[in-house]
């Protein structure tokens, strides 16, 4: 899928988690619901770090472009080192390492550890990165014609304000993980979820997605998981733009209303 659909699906997924948490008497404070949805929207772009033309490659200028080059080469090297006889020949690393459940767990766990061990500045850095990505994904038309510096300033301002809101008692810095020293441990959850939602979205397209790696399936270790090919679609097609994106908006609205006990 394309960036806007990935971001919308990520936001909708976190709002759905908020609804489930409310039903399980683990209700999210509204700042956690809002911040988590924005983080998840941004994180749903991150697996495309292996693609030099993806939205994330442009998000942070030369830094993100260089990082995409590195991740592409790393992913391709891992693919070559671990592929089985049934796996296809490839010339690049797109839709390999960063499109797996293991990668999602690693970046989600790493973000949680960074938030807990790194303190306020680490939290601000995580928020800044994902706020910029959320703007690029959810407001992609405006971001395309706007200056990168303006997008970065919006991300930095949003990160600072939202961190201040979360820090206030009862606003959710310690949501779900309540022991002393576990503030912001939950930040890794929307990042993990965003990566998984991205992978599921890509699995619906014609190429599928090797979500299960490194678990082998038959003669393949990079088996492209997906529904029957007859119901898959091409990235950026009318199915994605005219059907899936409105569905994500509707599901997100219902999930958010349920999470806030409006319905």
C-alpha positions as CSV (number, residue, x, y, z in Angstrom):
1,X,0.0,0.0,0.0
2,X,1.0,3.6,-0.3
3,X,1.9,5.9,2.6
4,X,-1.4,7.6,3.3
5,X,-3.3,4.3,3.5
6,X,-0.6,2.9,5.7
7,X,-0.8,5.8,8.1
8,X,-4.6,5.8,8.2
9,X,-4.6,2.0,8.9
10,X,-2.1,2.6,11.7
11,X,-4.2,5.3,13.4
12,X,-7.3,3.2,13.0
13,X,-5.6,0.2,14.6
14,X,-4.5,2.1,17.7
15,X,-8.0,3.6,18.1
16,X,-9.3,0.0,17.9
17,X,-6.8,-1.0,20.6
18,X,-8.2,1.9,22.7
19,X,-11.7,0.5,22.3
20,X,-10.5,-2.9,23.3
21,X,-8.7,-1.5,26.3
22,X,-11.8,0.3,27.4
23,X,-13.8,-2.9,27.1
24,X,-11.2,-4.6,29.3
25,X,-11.3,-1.9,32.0
26,X,-7.8,-0.7,31.0
27,X,-9.2,2.6,29.6
28,X,-6.7,4.9,27.9
29,X,-6.5,8.5,29.1
30,X,-7.4,10.6,26.1
31,X,-3.8,11.8,25.6
32,X,-2.6,8.2,25.3
33,X,-5.3,7.6,22.7
34,X,-4.4,10.6,20.6
35,X,-0.6,10.3,20.9
36,X,-0.7,6.6,20.4
37,X,-2.8,7.0,17.2
38,X,-0.3,9.6,15.9
39,X,2.7,7.4,16.7
40,X,1.0,4.4,15.1
41,X,0.2,6.4,12.0
42,X,3.9,7.4,11.8
43,X,5.2,3.9,12.6
44,X,3.1,2.4,9.9
45,X,5.4,4.1,7.4
46,X,8.6,2.9,9.0
47,X,9.0,-0.6,7.4
48,X,9.5,1.1,4.1
49,X,13.0,2.2,5.3
50,X,14.1,-0.4,2.8
51,X,12.7,1.6,-0.1
52,X,14.6,4.6,-1.5
53,X,11.5,6.1,-3.0
54,X,9.2,5.7,0.0
55,X,7.6,8.6,1.9
56,X,10.0,7.9,4.9
57,X,13.0,8.3,2.7
58,X,12.1,12.0,2.1
59,X,10.9,12.7,5.6
60,X,14.2,13.8,7.2
61,X,16.1,14.9,4.1
62,X,19.6,13.5,3.5
63,X,19.6,11.7,6.9
64,X,16.6,9.5,6.0
65,X,17.8,9.0,2.4
66,X,21.1,7.7,3.7
67,X,19.4,5.5,6.3
68,X,17.2,4.0,3.6
69,X,20.3,3.1,1.6
70,X,21.8,1.4,4.6
71,X,18.7,-0.5,5.5
72,X,18.1,-1.6,1.9
73,X,21.6,-3.1,1.7
74,X,21.3,-4.7,5.2
75,X,18.0,-6.2,4.3
76,X,19.3,-7.6,1.0
77,X,22.3,-9.1,2.8
78,X,20.0,-10.8,5.3
79,X,17.8,-12.1,2.5
80,X,20.8,-13.6,0.6
81,X,22.2,-15.1,3.8
82,X,18.9,-16.8,4.9
83,X,17.0,-17.6,1.7
84,X,16.0,-21.2,0.9
85,X,16.0,-22.8,-2.6
86,X,12.4,-21.9,-3.2
87,X,12.9,-18.2,-2.5
88,X,13.0,-15.9,-5.5
89,X,16.0,-14.1,-6.8
90,X,16.2,-10.5,-5.8
91,X,18.3,-7.4,-6.6
92,X,17.3,-5.3,-3.5
93,X,16.0,-5.6,0.0
94,X,12.5,-4.0,-0.3
95,X,9.8,-6.1,1.5
96,X,12.2,-8.3,3.3
97,X,13.7,-7.8,6.8
98,X,11.8,-4.7,7.8
99,X,8.5,-6.3,6.7
100,X,8.6,-9.2,9.3
101,X,7.1,-9.8,12.7
102,X,10.6,-10.0,14.2
103,X,11.5,-6.6,13.0
104,X,8.3,-5.2,14.4
105,X,9.0,-6.7,17.8
106,X,12.6,-5.5,17.8
107,X,11.8,-1.9,17.0
108,X,8.8,-1.8,19.4
109,X,10.9,-3.3,22.2
110,X,13.8,-1.0,21.4
111,X,11.6,2.1,21.5
112,X,10.2,1.1,24.9
113,X,13.7,0.5,26.3
114,X,14.9,3.8,24.9
115,X,12.0,5.7,26.4
116,X,12.5,4.2,29.9
117,X,16.3,4.3,29.9
118,X,16.8,7.6,28.0
119,X,14.4,9.8,29.9
120,X,12.7,12.9,28.6
121,X,15.0,13.6,25.7
122,X,14.6,10.1,24.4
123,X,10.8,10.4,24.7
124,X,10.9,13.7,22.8
125,X,13.0,12.2,20.1
126,X,10.6,9.3,19.6
127,X,7.7,11.6,19.5
128,X,9.4,14.0,17.1
129,X,10.2,11.2,14.6
130,X,6.8,9.8,14.6
131,X,5.0,13.1,14.6
132,X,6.9,14.1,11.4
133,X,6.0,10.7,9.9
134,X,2.4,11.1,10.9
135,X,2.3,14.5,9.1
136,X,3.9,13.0,6.0
137,X,1.4,10.2,6.0
138,X,-1.9,11.7,7.1
139,X,-1.4,15.1,5.6
140,X,0.6,14.0,2.6
141,X,-0.8,16.4,0.1
142,X,0.0,19.4,2.3
143,X,3.4,17.9,3.3
144,X,4.4,17.4,-0.4
145,X,4.0,21.1,-1.2
146,X,5.3,22.4,2.1
147,X,8.8,23.1,3.2
148,X,10.5,20.2,5.0
149,X,11.6,22.7,7.7
150,X,7.9,23.6,8.4
151,X,7.1,19.9,8.7
152,X,10.0,19.4,11.1
153,X,8.9,22.4,13.2
154,X,5.4,21.1,13.4
155,X,6.7,17.7,14.5
156,X,9.0,19.3,17.1
157,X,6.3,21.6,18.4
158,X,3.8,18.7,18.6
159,X,6.3,16.5,20.3
160,X,7.0,19.1,23.0
161,X,3.4,19.9,23.7
162,X,2.2,16.3,23.7
163,X,5.1,15.2,26.1
164,X,4.0,18.0,28.4
165,X,0.4,16.9,28.4
166,X,1.3,13.3,29.0
167,X,3.6,14.2,31.9
168,X,0.7,15.7,33.9
169,X,-0.7,13.4,36.6
170,X,-3.5,11.1,35.3
171,X,-2.7,11.9,31.6
172,X,-1.1,8.6,30.8
173,X,2.7,8.6,31.0
174,X,2.4,5.5,33.2
175,X,-0.6,4.0,31.4
176,X,-0.7,0.2,31.5
177,X,2.8,-0.1,33.1
178,X,2.4,1.6,36.5
179,X,5.5,0.5,38.5
180,X,8.0,3.3,39.3
181,X,10.5,3.8,36.5
182,X,8.1,2.4,33.9
183,X,6.8,5.7,32.6
184,X,6.5,5.7,28.8
185,X,7.2,2.0,28.6
186,X,4.0,1.8,26.5
187,X,5.4,3.9,23.7
188,X,6.8,0.8,22.0
189,X,3.3,-0.7,21.6
190,X,2.0,1.7,18.9
191,X,5.3,1.4,17.1
192,X,5.1,-2.3,17.1
193,X,1.5,-2.2,16.0
194,X,2.2,0.3,13.3
195,X,4.9,-2.0,11.8
196,X,2.6,-5.0,11.9
197,X,-0.3,-3.1,10.3
198,X,2.0,-2.0,7.5
199,X,3.0,-5.6,6.9
200,X,-0.7,-6.8,6.9
201,X,-1.5,-4.0,4.4
202,X,1.3,-5.0,2.1
203,X,0.2,-8.6,2.3
204,X,-3.1,-7.6,0.7
205,X,-1.3,-6.4,-2.4
206,X,-0.2,-8.5,-5.4
207,X,3.3,-9.1,-4.1
208,X,2.3,-10.3,-0.6
209,X,4.6,-9.8,2.4
210,X,7.0,-12.2,4.2
211,X,5.6,-11.4,7.7
212,X,6.5,-14.9,9.1
213,X,10.3,-14.7,8.5
214,X,12.4,-16.4,9.8
215,X,9.8,-19.2,10.1
216,X,10.1,-21.3,6.9
217,X,7.0,-22.3,4.8
218,X,7.7,-25.2,2.6
219,X,10.8,-24.5,0.4
220,X,10.7,-20.8,1.2
221,X,11.9,-18.8,4.2
222,X,10.6,-15.6,2.8
223,X,7.1,-16.8,1.9
224,X,4.9,-13.9,0.7
225,X,1.9,-14.2,3.0
226,X,-1.4,-12.9,1.5
227,X,-5.0,-13.7,0.6
228,X,-5.9,-15.6,-2.6
229,X,-4.3,-13.7,-5.6
230,X,-7.7,-13.1,-7.2
231,X,-8.6,-10.6,-4.4
232,X,-5.3,-8.8,-4.1
233,X,-4.8,-5.4,-5.5
234,X,-2.0,-3.2,-6.7
235,X,-0.5,-0.5,-4.4
236,X,-2.1,2.9,-5.2
237,X,-5.1,1.3,-7.1
238,X,-8.7,2.5,-6.8
239,X,-9.3,-0.3,-4.3
240,X,-6.9,1.3,-1.9
241,X,-7.9,4.9,-2.5
242,X,-11.7,4.6,-2.9
243,X,-12.5,1.6,-0.7
244,X,-9.8,0.9,2.0
245,X,-9.0,4.4,3.0
246,X,-12.7,5.3,3.7
247,X,-13.1,2.0,5.6
248,X,-10.0,2.9,7.7
249,X,-11.5,6.3,8.5
250,X,-14.8,4.8,9.5
251,X,-13.2,2.1,11.7
252,X,-10.9,4.7,13.3
253,X,-13.9,6.9,14.1
254,X,-15.9,4.0,15.6
255,X,-12.8,2.8,17.6
256,X,-12.1,6.3,18.9
257,X,-15.7,6.8,20.0
258,X,-15.8,3.5,21.8
259,X,-12.4,4.2,23.5
260,X,-13.8,7.4,24.8
261,X,-17.1,5.7,25.9
262,X,-19.1,7.9,23.5
263,X,-20.7,4.8,22.1
